Amino acid sequence: VFLLSVVDMNAPDKPAKPTLDHHFVTDLSRRLKSPGPLRRDSFNVNIDTDLPYELRALEAALAEANKVLEHEVTNLEQDAWAALDNLTKK
């Protein structure tokens, strides 16, 4: 049995069960239903939709992981700049 969990950006430390309206689930459905041999994804990269569904599902999971990491980097950068500002004021 495969259990899928996603990251809730409001509580990133706790895994959450995806709902049908979660952006990962909608992106996964879009990628799996997409007709045609080539299409462009959100990063403007051509994707071969003739790939097996397992690889398209992996692609969606990796895209989601990338979004989560980008969100984390943004938060860490904001914290780092705030810490640097505090250090320079002392």
VEXDREN-2710 file (C-alpha; in Angstrom, 1 decimal):
% VEXDREN-2710
k/r/px/py/pz
1/VAL/0.0/0.0/0.0
2/PHE/1.4/3.4/-1.0
3/LEU/0.6/6.2/1.4
4/LEU/1.0/9.7/0.1
5/SER/1.7/12.7/2.3
6/VAL/2.3/16.3/1.3
7/VAL/3.8/19.3/3.0
8/ASP/1.4/21.9/4.3
9/MET/3.1/25.2/3.9
10/ASN/1.4/26.5/7.1
11/ALA/2.7/23.6/9.2
12/PRO/5.8/22.2/7.3
13/ASP/6.9/20.0/10.2
14/LYS/3.7/17.9/10.0
15/PRO/2.9/15.6/7.0
16/ALA/-0.6/16.0/5.7
17/LYS/-2.9/13.8/3.6
18/PRO/-3.5/15.4/0.3
19/THR/-7.0/16.4/-0.6
20/LEU/-8.4/16.5/-4.2
21/ASP/-8.0/20.3/-4.3
22/HIS/-4.3/20.2/-3.1
23/HIS/-2.0/21.7/-5.8
24/PHE/0.1/18.5/-5.9
25/VAL/-3.0/16.3/-6.7
26/THR/-4.3/18.7/-9.3
27/ASP/-0.8/19.0/-10.9
28/LEU/-0.4/15.2/-10.8
29/SER/-3.8/14.7/-12.5
30/ARG/-3.0/17.3/-15.1
31/ARG/0.3/15.7/-15.9
32/LEU/-1.2/12.2/-16.2
33/LYS/-4.2/13.3/-18.3
34/SER/-2.2/15.6/-20.6
35/PRO/-2.6/14.5/-24.2
36/GLY/0.1/14.9/-26.9
37/PRO/3.7/13.9/-27.2
38/LEU/5.2/17.2/-26.0
39/ARG/4.0/20.0/-23.8
40/ARG/5.6/22.8/-21.7
41/ASP/5.5/22.7/-17.9
42/SER/5.5/25.6/-15.5
43/PHE/9.3/26.0/-15.9
44/ASN/8.9/26.3/-19.7
45/VAL/10.5/22.9/-20.3
46/ASN/9.3/20.5/-22.9
47/ILE/8.0/17.3/-21.4
48/ASP/7.5/14.0/-23.2
49/THR/4.0/12.9/-22.2
50/ASP/4.6/9.5/-23.9
51/LEU/6.6/8.6/-20.9
52/PRO/5.1/5.9/-18.6
53/TYR/2.8/7.2/-16.0
54/GLU/5.2/6.3/-13.2
55/LEU/7.8/8.7/-14.6
56/ARG/5.2/11.4/-15.0
57/ALA/4.1/10.9/-11.4
58/LEU/7.7/11.0/-10.3
59/GLU/8.1/14.3/-12.3
60/ALA/5.1/15.8/-10.4
61/ALA/6.5/14.6/-7.1
62/LEU/9.9/16.2/-7.8
63/ALA/8.3/19.4/-9.0
64/GLU/6.3/19.5/-5.7
65/ALA/9.5/18.8/-3.7
66/ASN/11.2/21.7/-5.6
67/LYS/8.3/24.1/-4.7
68/VAL/8.6/23.1/-1.0
69/LEU/12.4/23.6/-1.0
70/GLU/12.0/27.0/-2.7
71/HIS/9.5/28.0/0.0
72/GLU/12.0/26.9/2.7
73/VAL/14.8/28.8/1.1
74/THR/12.7/32.0/0.9
75/ASN/11.8/31.7/4.6
76/LEU/15.5/31.0/5.5
77/GLU/16.7/34.0/3.5
78/GLN/14.2/36.3/5.2
79/ASP/15.3/35.0/8.6
80/ALA/19.0/35.4/7.7
81/TRP/18.5/39.0/6.5
82/ALA/16.7/39.9/9.7
83/ALA/19.5/38.3/11.8
84/LEU/22.1/40.2/9.8
85/ASP/20.2/43.4/10.2
86/ASN/20.1/42.8/14.0
87/LEU/23.9/42.1/14.1
88/THR/24.7/45.3/12.2
89/LYS/22.6/47.5/14.5
90/LYS/24.6/46.4/17.6
END
